[in-house]
Amino acid sequence: MSSERASLFGQDADMDLSGFKPKAPARPEQVRDVAEQAGFRSREGTREPVEGEIPRREPRRYRTGRNVQLNLKVRQETVDAFYKLADEHGWVLGEAFEHAVDALKRELQKKA
């Protein structure tokens, strides 16, 4: 067995490849045009909100020491009012809930 590899081009190893030039890369707008003509849809978030659709809020992440979750079903207008109060006072949601519980306790004590 021979220790040399066989030539890819057979006996004609003196092949002239000087005329070979790679293509220039496609411009992004060319790629987009070809993709649209072929029926591919873009994954970019270009969708306009539908009328009546509730816009998504930015996630809120704070380190507060509160580590118990409370999940409630409420009306949309209640949630909107709760977030509005929290935003107006600069409270995180857990803090706003604590203020709400304290206010409810005071209100019930006044009635008693």
Backbone as CSV, one residue per row, in Angstrom:
resi,resn,N_x,N_y,N_z,CA_x,CA_y,CA_z,C_x,C_y,C_z
1,MET,0.829,-1.173,0.000,0.000,0.000,0.000,0.877,1.240,0.000
2,SER,0.483,2.242,-0.747,1.254,3.463,-0.889,0.932,4.425,0.254
3,SER,1.911,5.215,0.703,1.696,6.169,1.790,1.235,7.533,1.269
4,GLU,1.206,7.714,-0.037,0.766,8.968,-0.626,-0.688,8.851,-1.050
5,ARG,-1.401,9.953,-0.912,-2.792,9.974,-1.362,-2.829,10.086,-2.881
6,ALA,-3.892,9.578,-3.425,-4.083,9.716,-4.865,-4.463,11.167,-5.165
7,SER,-4.073,11.663,-6.292,-4.381,13.025,-6.681,-5.868,13.153,-6.996
8,LEU,-6.462,14.223,-6.552,-7.872,14.479,-6.841,-8.112,14.639,-8.337
9,PHE,-7.144,15.183,-9.028,-7.317,15.490,-10.434,-6.663,14.446,-11.330
10,GLY,-6.380,13.318,-10.791,-5.784,12.253,-11.575,-4.374,12.603,-12.016
11,GLN,-4.046,12.273,-13.221,-2.713,12.496,-13.758,-2.495,13.965,-14.111
12,ASP,-3.577,14.722,-14.229,-3.503,16.099,-14.701,-3.393,17.073,-13.520
13,ALA,-2.366,16.975,-12.693,-2.217,17.807,-11.511,-1.826,19.237,-11.850
14,ASP,-1.477,19.522,-13.071,-1.074,20.869,-13.464,-2.255,21.665,-14.034
15,MET,-3.439,21.459,-13.487,-4.640,22.133,-13.983,-4.566,23.626,-13.663
16,ASP,-4.961,24.469,-14.627,-4.930,25.923,-14.442,-6.267,26.391,-13.861
17,LEU,-6.253,26.901,-12.623,-7.460,27.385,-11.961,-7.438,28.900,-11.787
18,SER,-6.584,29.595,-12.521,-6.447,31.036,-12.351,-7.713,31.795,-12.757
19,GLY,-8.562,31.197,-13.585,-9.790,31.867,-14.014,-10.923,31.745,-12.995
20,PHE,-10.705,30.947,-11.986,-11.748,30.747,-10.975,-11.785,31.929,-10.016
21,LYS,-12.941,32.551,-9.889,-13.144,33.649,-8.951,-14.446,33.374,-8.191
22,PRO,-14.457,33.489,-6.865,-15.708,33.287,-6.134,-16.673,34.445,-6.379
23,LYS,-17.956,34.139,-6.279,-18.972,35.181,-6.442,-18.918,36.142,-5.276
24,ALA,-19.321,37.369,-5.529,-19.451,38.347,-4.441,-20.663,37.950,-3.592
25,PRO,-20.618,38.147,-2.285,-21.771,37.778,-1.456,-22.990,38.620,-1.822
26,ALA,-24.161,38.005,-1.697,-25.411,38.697,-2.032,-25.680,39.801,-1.020
27,ARG,-26.240,40.896,-1.489,-26.628,41.989,-0.597,-27.920,41.593,0.124
28,PRO,-28.129,42.088,1.352,-29.324,41.716,2.124,-30.632,42.003,1.383
29,GLU,-30.685,43.097,0.648,-31.938,43.400,-0.061,-32.194,42.405,-1.184
30,GLN,-31.121,41.860,-1.802,-31.290,40.834,-2.828,-31.868,39.566,-2.198
31,VAL,-31.322,39.200,-1.052,-31.796,37.995,-0.358,-33.262,38.169,0.029
32,ARG,-33.616,39.340,0.543,-35.005,39.610,0.949,-35.940,39.511,-0.263
33,ASP,-35.543,40.093,-1.392,-36.381,40.059,-2.597,-36.603,38.624,-3.068
34,VAL,-35.540,37.840,-3.112,-35.659,36.447,-3.558,-36.547,35.655,-2.599
35,ALA,-36.366,35.874,-1.301,-37.172,35.164,-0.305,-38.644,35.524,-0.432
36,GLU,-38.960,36.806,-0.647,-40.354,37.229,-0.794,-40.971,36.627,-2.051
37,GLN,-40.209,36.568,-3.149,-40.712,35.992,-4.392,-40.973,34.494,-4.233
38,ALA,-40.180,33.836,-3.380,-40.353,32.402,-3.159,-41.435,32.112,-2.125
39,GLY,-41.985,33.154,-1.502,-43.072,32.958,-0.545,-42.631,32.767,0.889
40,PHE,-41.368,33.003,1.200,-40.899,32.896,2.585,-41.340,34.132,3.357
41,ARG,-41.747,33.919,4.607,-42.158,35.042,5.449,-41.034,35.394,6.403
42,SER,-40.917,36.666,6.702,-39.894,37.157,7.617,-40.257,36.789,9.050
43,ARG,-39.270,36.549,9.887,-39.498,36.280,11.306,-39.387,37.541,12.143
44,GLU,-39.140,38.658,11.514,-39.009,39.912,12.237,-40.368,40.312,12.798
45,GLY,-40.349,40.956,13.953,-41.590,41.360,14.593,-42.170,42.608,13.964
46,THR,-42.791,42.487,12.829,-43.348,43.640,12.143,-44.863,43.695,12.271
47,ARG,-45.453,42.796,13.023,-46.903,42.723,13.126,-47.436,43.921,13.899
48,GLU,-48.454,44.535,13.354,-49.114,45.652,14.024,-50.106,45.081,15.030
49,PRO,-50.285,45.741,16.193,-51.257,45.234,17.155,-52.673,45.291,16.585
50,VAL,-53.443,44.255,16.889,-54.823,44.167,16.440,-55.686,45.015,17.371
51,GLU,-56.726,45.647,16.816,-57.609,46.479,17.630,-58.256,45.626,18.719
52,GLY,-58.228,46.117,19.949,-58.806,45.383,21.077,-57.817,44.457,21.759
53,GLU,-56.650,44.260,21.164,-55.640,43.387,21.753,-54.958,44.111,22.912
54,ILE,-54.722,43.401,23.995,-54.093,43.984,25.172,-52.582,44.020,24.951
55,PRO,-51.960,45.206,25.030,-50.510,45.277,24.814,-49.756,44.603,25.964
56,ARG,-48.642,43.982,25.634,-47.827,43.301,26.648,-47.004,44.323,27.421
57,ARG,-46.885,44.079,28.723,-46.059,44.943,29.573,-44.629,44.416,29.573
58,GLU,-43.708,45.303,29.860,-42.320,44.894,30.046,-42.228,44.068,31.330
59,PRO,-41.412,43.015,31.345,-41.272,42.228,32.586,-40.667,43.070,33.702
60,ARG,-41.105,42.797,34.917,-40.608,43.527,36.085,-39.840,42.538,36.942
61,ARG,-38.584,42.808,37.178,-37.769,41.915,38.008,-37.024,42.740,39.046
62,TYR,-37.329,42.453,40.308,-36.688,43.161,41.406,-36.297,42.137,42.462
63,ARG,-35.245,42.404,43.192,-34.848,41.566,44.314,-35.351,42.242,45.582
64,THR,-36.436,41.696,46.141,-37.085,42.353,47.269,-37.145,41.468,48.505
65,GLY,-36.797,40.205,48.393,-36.939,39.293,49.517,-38.316,38.639,49.542
66,ARG,-39.223,39.100,48.707,-40.536,38.458,48.625,-40.368,37.219,47.746
67,ASN,-40.737,36.072,48.282,-40.479,34.848,47.526,-41.684,33.916,47.452
68,VAL,-42.878,34.417,47.754,-44.082,33.612,47.649,-44.944,34.215,46.550
69,GLN,-45.433,33.357,45.661,-46.220,33.845,44.536,-47.703,33.763,44.860
70,LEU,-48.456,34.758,44.416,-49.904,34.801,44.551,-50.477,35.005,43.161
71,ASN,-51.301,34.079,42.716,-51.860,34.150,41.377,-53.369,34.338,41.517
72,LEU,-53.900,35.415,40.962,-55.319,35.743,41.102,-55.962,35.913,39.737
73,LYS,-57.242,35.574,39.654,-58.009,35.891,38.454,-58.820,37.136,38.767
74,VAL,-58.582,38.194,38.011,-59.277,39.465,38.215,-59.684,40.025,36.860
75,ARG,-60.498,41.069,36.882,-60.894,41.729,35.634,-59.736,42.582,35.107
76,GLN,-59.741,42.783,33.806,-58.664,43.550,33.165,-58.579,44.961,33.729
77,GLU,-59.715,45.596,33.981,-59.676,46.968,34.489,-59.075,47.029,35.896
78,THR,-59.251,45.959,36.693,-58.651,45.911,38.025,-57.131,45.805,37.925
79,VAL,-56.674,44.956,37.028,-55.230,44.811,36.821,-54.631,46.129,36.347
80,ASP,-55.309,46.775,35.400,-54.808,48.053,34.876,-54.720,49.095,35.986
81,ALA,-55.743,49.155,36.847,-55.741,50.116,37.955,-54.617,49.800,38.934
82,PHE,-54.402,48.512,39.212,-53.351,48.088,40.142,-51.976,48.490,39.611
83,TYR,-51.714,48.198,38.348,-50.434,48.576,37.738,-50.271,50.096,37.709
84,LYS,-51.357,50.810,37.425,-51.280,52.270,37.371,-50.907,52.834,38.740
85,LEU,-51.538,52.329,39.809,-51.205,52.783,41.159,-49.744,52.487,41.497
86,ALA,-49.311,51.280,41.181,-47.928,50.902,41.473,-46.951,51.804,40.714
87,ASP,-47.237,52.051,39.451,-46.349,52.894,38.636,-46.329,54.341,39.137
88,GLU,-47.504,54.864,39.491,-47.582,56.254,39.959,-46.788,56.480,41.243
89,HIS,-46.750,55.465,42.102,-46.063,55.608,43.384,-44.647,55.023,43.376
90,GLY,-44.256,54.419,42.249,-42.913,53.850,42.153,-42.747,52.581,42.975
91,TRP,-43.843,51.859,43.191,-43.807,50.629,43.977,-43.621,49.428,43.065
92,VAL,-42.912,48.413,43.568,-42.932,47.123,42.890,-44.280,46.493,43.217
93,LEU,-44.685,45.477,42.465,-46.030,44.940,42.626,-46.266,44.336,44.001
94,GLY,-45.261,43.676,44.557,-45.414,43.114,45.899,-45.635,44.198,46.932
95,GLU,-44.937,45.297,46.791,-45.092,46.418,47.709,-46.477,47.044,47.560
96,ALA,-46.961,47.169,46.331,-48.299,47.721,46.099,-49.356,46.814,46.723
97,PHE,-49.157,45.507,46.629,-50.102,44.568,47.236,-50.097,44.715,48.753
98,GLU,-48.925,44.866,49.332,-48.840,45.048,50.789,-49.568,46.323,51.217
99,HIS,-49.420,47.407,50.458,-50.133,48.648,50.763,-51.646,48.434,50.652
100,ALA,-52.064,47.683,49.658,-53.493,47.414,49.465,-54.055,46.608,50.638
101,VAL,-53.327,45.613,51.109,-53.778,44.811,52.250,-53.849,45.681,53.501
102,ASP,-52.846,46.517,53.723,-52.860,47.417,54.886,-54.054,48.369,54.823
103,ALA,-54.327,48.907,53.646,-55.459,49.830,53.488,-56.780,49.109,53.744
104,LEU,-56.900,47.875,53.281,-58.116,47.098,53.522,-58.296,46.818,55.015
105,LYS,-57.213,46.495,55.698,-57.284,46.264,57.154,-57.777,47.516,57.869
106,ARG,-57.210,48.676,57.512,-57.639,49.941,58.145,-59.117,50.220,57.885
107,GLU,-59.526,49.985,56.657,-60.922,50.220,56.276,-61.867,49.314,57.069
108,LEU,-61.504,48.066,57.232,-62.347,47.122,57.987,-62.373,47.455,59.465
109,GLN,-61.255,47.948,60.009,-61.215,48.333,61.422,-62.112,49.549,61.668
110,LYS,-62.189,50.474,60.707,-63.043,51.650,60.865,-64.514,51.228,60.925
111,LYS,-64.876,50.224,60.134,-66.272,49.758,60.096,-66.650,48.986,61.344
112,ALA,-65.672,48.370,62.008,-65.960,47.518,63.170,-66.193,48.293,64.434
